[in-house]
């Protein structure tokens, strides 16, 4: 988790803003992040935001590849 991620979570909790959290253990998370990355590109988000979405997707993909026994459908 980046410092920026922690700030978003803290600010959301303080302001009562809903957030949605995914973990790499969720079998559907990588596809979800890649879809979000695509939508960000199509919508014209900043290159930094697009890059960060892909970096996170890569982290999820790496973790899932190394932890196949822990990846499952969400409960």
Secondary structure, DSSP 8 states (H G I E B T S, - for coil): --HHHHHHHHHHHHHT-------TTBTTHHHHHHHHHHHHHHHT--HHHHHHHHHHHHHHHHHHHH-GGG-B---
